[in-house]
Amino acid sequence: MGVLLRAGVITAASVVLSGGAWYLARFGRQTPDYRTFHGEPEALRSVTGVWKGVIGLHPRSWIQFGLLLLIATPIARVAFSVAAFAIQRDRLYLGITLVVLTVLIWSLSGLGYAPR
């Protein structure tokens, strides 16, 4: 499990670092306009939008993709724990880990809480 977490963090950091260097190489000389707030573009607010940007070779999408990898790393660890407890036939920890995985997926899906 430690190898999974370490590999996930290193991969995510590498993707973010390369995307950031690529972004600075392309847009580093532009003067930012701090008088007006510019939020993230709509394309960077969803996983499908980020994925389309990664395929389209947009550096900001690569940075977002690295952050998504960082978020996915502990979720993958919980999923692998489910598999490990199932192989060991440890019902108690399998049940607890399945509840944790369900809560993680539910909270990240956006179905849990919708502010109005």
Beta strands, then each sheet from edge to edge (+ up, - down):
end
